[in-house]
Amino acid sequence: MSQSILEWIFRPISVMSNNVDTYQYLALLRGINVGGNNIIRMTDLIACFEQMGFADVMTYIQSGNILFRADEQNRARLTAKIEGVLPATFHYDSRVVIITHKQLKSVVEGAPRQFGKDAAQYRYDVIFLKEPLTAKTAMKSVSVKDGVDRAYEGKSVCSISHAL
């Protein structure tokens, strides 16, 4: 995972906002800015999230990964709100995975031993799953090559390393 995201995970709440009653989230938007399809400028995406009432909105590269704060604690309601607004604003079929600060920190801390430690030899992917899909079910469709790939089942994620 990128250092900037890791820094955000471990920042004290007071560093990012004076409002300690808000919750930190990461929204992962599927299918934007990939292969020339569903092109959305990050400044427009930030403005859209701010118009939805979210605070401390920032994006990570052009990927559709958005860090933000919200008063809402229910991820299902947040997901429904975002998935309702994005198609109306950007004209694409949105699919969003919302991850809490606590969940993301747990994924990083619970990563398989040595996962992400040898970027010269391996490419590492962490796939965050959209409920109701579970890691156990998702792992049934993951195929790996012996001696090349490794796949790990986590809580709401699948982690995969690929030898380069």
C-alpha positions in Angstrom: 0.0 0.0 0.0 1.1 3.5 -0.7 2.9 5.4 2.1 0.5 8.3 1.8 -2.5 6.1 2.5 -0.7 4.4 5.4 0.1 7.8 6.8 -3.6 8.7 6.7 -4.5 5.5 8.4 -2.4 6.2 11.4 -3.0 10.0 11.7 -4.8 11.1 14.8 -8.3 12.3 14.1 -7.5 15.8 15.4 -4.8 16.2 12.7 -7.3 16.1 9.8 -10.4 17.8 11.3 -11.6 19.7 14.3 -14.8 17.7 14.3 -14.1 14.5 16.3 -17.7 13.4 15.8 -17.0 12.5 12.2 -15.9 9.1 10.8 -13.0 8.6 8.4 -13.7 6.5 5.3 -12.0 5.4 2.1 -14.3 5.0 -0.9 -13.1 2.7 -3.7 -14.8 3.5 -6.9 -14.8 0.7 -9.5 -14.4 1.3 -13.2 -13.4 4.9 -13.5 -10.4 6.2 -15.4 -9.5 2.7 -16.7 -8.6 2.1 -20.3 -10.0 5.5 -21.4 -13.5 4.7 -20.0 -15.6 6.7 -17.5 -13.0 9.5 -17.3 -13.7 11.6 -14.2 -11.4 14.5 -13.2 -10.4 14.2 -9.5 -11.2 17.8 -8.9 -14.8 17.1 -10.1 -15.0 14.0 -7.9 -13.8 16.0 -4.9 -16.4 18.7 -5.6 -19.1 16.0 -5.9 -18.2 14.4 -2.6 -18.1 17.9 -0.9 -21.6 18.6 -2.4 -22.8 15.4 -0.7 -21.8 17.0 2.6 -18.5 15.1 3.2 -15.5 16.8 4.7 -11.7 16.6 4.3 -12.1 15.0 0.9 -9.0 14.1 -1.0 -8.2 11.6 -3.8 -5.4 9.3 -4.3 -3.9 9.5 -7.8 -6.4 9.2 -10.7 -7.8 5.9 -9.4 -11.1 6.8 -7.8 -9.8 6.2 -4.3 -11.3 8.9 -2.1 -10.5 9.7 1.5 -13.2 11.6 3.3 -15.1 12.3 6.6 -18.8 11.9 7.2 -21.2 12.2 10.1 -22.9 9.0 8.9 -21.8 5.9 10.7 -23.8 3.4 8.6 -21.7 2.2 5.6 -24.7 0.8 3.8 -26.4 4.2 3.8 -23.2 5.9 2.7 -22.8 3.5 -0.1 -26.4 3.9 -1.3 -26.0 7.7 -1.2 -22.7 7.7 -3.2 -24.0 5.1 -5.6 -27.1 7.2 -6.2 -25.3 10.5 -6.8 -22.3 9.4 -8.9 -24.4 8.0 -11.9 -26.5 11.2 -12.0 -23.4 13.4 -11.9 -21.0 11.5 -14.1 -23.3 9.2 -16.2 -21.8 5.8 -15.4 -22.9 2.7 -13.5 -21.1 3.2 -10.1 -20.1 0.5 -7.8 -18.5 1.6 -4.5 -16.8 -0.1 -1.6 -16.7 1.9 1.6 -14.0 1.1 4.1 -13.7 2.6 7.5 -10.5 3.9 9.0 -10.6 1.0 11.5 -11.1 -1.6 8.8 -8.3 -0.3 6.6 -6.0 -0.2 9.6 -7.0 -3.8 10.5 -6.2 -5.0 6.9 -2.8 -3.4 7.0 -2.0 -4.8 10.4 -3.4 -8.2 9.6 -1.6 -8.6 6.2 0.1 -11.9 5.6 3.6 -12.1 7.0 6.1 -10.6 4.5 3.2 -9.3 2.3 4.3 -6.2 0.5 8.0 -6.4 1.7 9.7 -7.4 -1.6 8.4 -5.1 -4.4 11.4 -6.0 -6.6 10.3 -9.7 -6.7 6.5 -9.5 -6.4 3.5 -7.4 -7.3 1.0 -7.2 -4.5 -2.7 -6.8 -4.8 -5.3 -6.4 -2.1 -8.9 -6.8 -3.3 -11.5 -5.2 -1.1 -14.8 -7.1 -1.4 -18.2 -5.6 -1.7 -20.7 -7.0 0.7 -22.4 -9.5 0.7 -19.4 -11.2 -1.0 -17.1 -12.8 1.5 -13.4 -13.6 1.2 -14.2 -17.3 1.6 -16.5 -17.3 -1.4 -14.2 -15.1 -3.5 -11.3 -17.3 -2.9 -13.1 -20.2 -4.6 -12.7 -18.4 -7.9 -9.1 -17.3 -7.4 -6.6 -19.4 -9.4 -2.9 -19.3 -8.7 0.2 -20.7 -10.4 2.3 -22.8 -8.1 5.6 -21.1 -7.4 4.4 -17.9 -9.0 1.3 -16.7 -7.1 0.1 -16.8 -3.6 -3.4 -15.9 -2.4 -4.5 -15.2 1.1 -8.0 -14.9 2.6 -8.5 -12.0 4.9 -11.4 -10.4 6.6 -13.4 -8.8 3.7 -10.3 -8.9 1.5 -8.3 -11.2 -0.7 -4.5 -10.6 -0.9 -2.5 -11.9 -3.8 1.2 -11.8 -4.5 2.5 -12.4 -8.0 6.1 -13.2 -8.8 7.5 -10.7 -11.4 
